[in-house]
Amino acid sequence: MIIVDGNKSSKTIATFDNLEQVLTSLMQEESLEGRVITDVLVNHEAFSEIYPHQAEDITCDSISCVEVRSVPSSELAVDIAGEMDKVARMMGHGAREVSRLFRESSDTDALELFQDLLDVTRDFMNMLGDLRQRYADEEAAEFSEKTEKLSNLLSEMGDALENEDWILLADLLEYEFLPICTDWGQVSERLREKIIKRVAQ
């Protein structure tokens, strides 16, 4: 049995070889257009891949039931945008902590945390860029300007890192990166409001 958002599908598990084929087929259904799959249950247990294409290794003769749950992509976008401001604040907190560690000569801890901060910043920018492109493309010029400012700062921080100038790196984090985090928090909040308005139309 295959269930999509509480409704029994006309498709049957026996017609597929593995779970990946089932999921690929379901994602092409018209009922899932404009929606994002949030949960997959296999034999009434939550399923998520531990490694890429794990679903391909799960044969259908071991499956009695597949249930897929989804939400409208716009609804998910509102939820994600609502979290972006928290992420920006977390980035600011991380910058303060890295700066403090560098000033206290705890270089190893500072560098480890700095790498985490860069990873979070990259993910944040990618997600924000994707949301802006989908729901607020009219702000492209302002977004590009702010992105370039951050990119230039990251380049400057990269140079300080390469020169092992920890005090300069601490200064850049505290006096330049922190205000940018606040700025991006405001951008994400405005973006959330735009998405809500667009969804309501």
Helices and strands as residue ranges (DSSP letters): E 2-4, E 7-8, G 13-15, H 19-27, G 30-32, E 35-42, E 45-46, G 54-57, G 60-62, E 66-72, H 73-103, H 107-135, G 137-139, H 140-162, H 166-172, I 173-177, H 178-200
